[in-house]
Amino acid sequence: MVHTRVNEARDDGAMRALHLETCCDVSDARGARGRNSRPDDGWKLLEVGVGARSAADPVLFVMASEAPVTRQVRRTEPTSAEGHFDVDLSAVRNCTVLDRHGARLPFGQLYKDRKAIVVFVRNFLCYICKEYVEDLAKIPPDYLRDAGVRLVVIGQSSHHHIEPFCSLTKYQHEIYVDPERSIYKKLGMRRGEAPFQSAFSSPHVKSSVLTGSMRSIWRAMTSPVFDFQGDPHQQGGALIAGPGPEVHFAHFDMNRLDHTPINWLLQLADVQMVDFRNQPRIIDV
């Protein structure tokens, strides 16, 4: 359950912003997906921007004040495991991922020695994943280095698609692929989509459905290998794990719009956040 108190509001035309005090009650039931990064039940000051996609379906983004948010906040009741996370990394630590050169690496090496934010994307042709990774690319390397945190993207295509995807998104951090989807399957990530209204819309989507879909089709047609660059029905997710097998946060996407906002991941990993406010919210045609 999320509770909010409105302290102040402003409207600059293109963007409405509310200063809210927010706290969450997180149950330990199977349906809960939020966990404290620190044991704190107090109210937290947030600034929540509302981009006017429509009155019924606003696009939200969250920026923390000086007191950081320590729980995942959602506009709907969560529907999968969070809390004491029902995620067993021992089942996937020996699964191999491939880098852009095809070299194999055990998945467990990614979080063995330090904390890692691991983002699983649907497929490299998905325009929503592309735009999410474009925003991941804006995280300065020194933010991660100062916090002692790795940022890793995992896809499920052939490793041959990594280089073009990084060139397209300007992504410079670590990236690997799991072509057999072994990690996706063993962690229980969803295949198929839940109704869109039951998930939190990604605040990093900048294209309309028509524009994004047309660009994805064009990329598929002009790719040296015409394929989906991964199972188009596979959903992704995000983990914060390490050092070692401890899982600090887990979220498995319900559909293509259900990405965890990047600043939530950065907050929970104690990494300095990035200001995305100057980025366009929606591009329509």
N, C-alpha and C positions, 0 to 999 in steps of 0.2 A: 504494500500500500504506500502511495506517495502522498505526502501532505505538503501544501504550499501556502505561503502567506505573501500577498502582494504588498510590497513596500512603496514602490514607485513605478510609474509607467511613462514612456515617452513615445512619440511617433514622429519619425522623420520622413514619412511618405513612403519610401521604398521598403523600409524595414521598421517593424514595431519591436520594441524591447521592453521587457518587464524585469524589474528587480524583485526577485522572489527569495523568500526564505523557504528552504525545502528540506524535509527529512523523510526517510523511508522506513517503513516497518518491513523487515524481510523475514519471511517464514522459512522454516527448515524443511518444508514440504517438497515433494518432487517438482512442483510447479514453480518454485522460487528460483530466480536467477541472479540475485544480487548478493554481494558479500562485502563486509567492511574490510578495507585495507588496514584500518586501525579501529579498535573498539571505541566508537564515539557515537552516542545517540543524540547529540545536539543538533540544533538547526544550522544549516549551512546556507550562506548567501550565494546565490547564483545570478547570473544575467542570462536570460533566455531570449534569444532572438527568434522572431517568427517571420519567415519569408512568406509573402502572400501568394502561394501557389493557388490556393482557394481557401475560403473561410472554413470549409469542412475538413480540409486536409492540409494544414500548414506544414511547412518545412521547419524543423526545429534545429537549433544548434545550441550548445551549452558552453559557456565560458565561466571559469571559476573566479571568485574573488580571492582575496588573500587567504581565506580559510578554504582549503581545497575540499572538493566533494570526495567522500570516502566510500560511497556506495554507488552501485549502478542505479540510475534513475530511468524509469520507463513510463510511457504514458498509458500503457495497458498492463494488465496483470501478466507477469512472465509465465512462460509455459514449459520451460525445461530446466534442467538441473543447474542451479547455482546455490551458493551458500557454502556448505562443506561439499566441495565439488565431487560429484560422482564421476570423476575422470581418472582412469588408471593409466598413467604414462608407462608403466612397466610393460603394457601390452604393445606399445608402439616404439619403445626406445631403440629397438634393433631393426626397425623398418628403415630401409634406405631411401634417401632422397638424392636427386641428381642436380649438379650445378650446371651452369651454361655450357660447360665443356663435356658433359656426360660423366664426370667423375662422381663416384658414389660416396655418400657420407651417412653414417647412422644418425637417425633423427635425434636420438638422445644426446648427441654431441652438441646440438644447438643450444641446450640449456644446462649442460652438465656443470660448467664452471661459473656461470653468472646468470642473472635474470634475463629472460628473453620475452619480448612481445612477438608472438607468432600469429600471423594473419593468413588464414586459408581462403583463397579466392575461388570463385565458381569455375571460371575458365577465362582464358586470356582474350577471347573475343567479346566477352560481356562488357558492354559500354559502362555499366555501373561499376564493375570491378576496376575497369580502366581508370575511371574518374576518381575512385577511392584511392587507388595506388598513386595517381598523380598527386593527391594531397599527402599521402605518406612520403612521397619524394620531397616534400617541402620541409620535412623535419630536418633541421641542421644536424650533421653528424656530431658536432660538439655537444649538443643537448644529450644525446645518447651516451657519448663517451664520458661526460661529466657524471652521469648517473650510473655508469657501469652496466648499461643495458644494451642488449642486442635487439635489432629490429629485423625480423625475418618474414618474407612473404613466401608462401608455398602455393604453387599451382598444381594442376593435374594434367598438364599437356606433355608432349614430347619436350625434351630439353632444348631442341632446336628452336623452339618458339621463345625462349627466354630473352635472347639478345634483341630481337625486334620489339618485344614488349617493353623492355627497359629503354630502348631508344625512343619509343613512342611516348612513354610516361615520364621520362627523365628520372626514373628511379635508380638510385645509386647504392642503396643498402643491399643487404643479403637477400638472395632469392634462389629458390630451389623448386624442383617439381617432383611430384609423386605420381608417375604415369599410371600405375596400377590402382591408384586410389586406396592403397592399403591403409594409410593412416586415417583417411576420411572414414573408411568403413569401420575400422577397429575402434575409433572414437565415437562412432554412432552418429556422424553428421548426416543430416537429412538429405534424402534424394527425392526430388519433387518439391513443390511449393505449397505452403499454407496460404490461406486467403490473405491478401495484402493488408486489409484493415486490422489484422490480428498481430501485426508486427510494427516495430518502430521504423518509420521511413528514414533511409540514410540521409544525413545532413550534408553529404558530400556529392550528391547527384546534381549535376549542372545542366544536363541535356534533357530535353523532352523525350518521351518514348519514341516518337517518330524520328527525330534527329539522331538519337543514339542508336536506334536499330538500323537505320540506313547506313550509318558510319560503320557499324559492326559488319553488316553484309558486304560493304565495299572492302573492308580489310580482309574478310574471308576470301573474296574473289581475287584480290590482288596478292594474296599470300603465295609464296612459292609452293606450299602444300595446302591444297584446299581441304581443310577440315575444321572441326569445331574448336580445336585447341583445348580439348577436355570434354568430359561428359556434360552436355548442356543442361541436364536435369540435376546435377550435383550442386548442393548448396555448400557454403563455406562456414567460417567461424573464426574465433579468435581465442588465444590462450595467453596468459602470462604465467610463466613457469620458471623454476630455477632459483638459485643454483640447486642442482639435483632434481629429484622428482616432485618437489612440492609445487602444487598448482595454486596460484594466487587468484586467478580469475579465469572463467571460461564462459564463452557464449557461442552457441551454435545457431547459425542463421536459419530463420524459418522460411525466408524467401529472398529474392535478389536484392530487396531494399532494406534488409534487416541487418546491415553492417553495424557494428558497434562504433559510435562516434570516436574519432581518433583521439580527441583530447581526453575522453574518459580513459582510454587505454594508457595515455601518457600520465595522467594523474595517478592511476592505480599503480603504475610502475615507478612513481616518483621521478618522472622526467618532466622537464620544463615544457609547458604547453606552447602551441603554435596558434597564432591569430589568423583565422581564415575569413575574417569579416569582410575584407576587401575583395574577396573572390566573388564572382557572379553566382547567384543562387540558382537561377533557372534560365535556361536558354530555350525559347519557344520559337516555332516556325509557323 
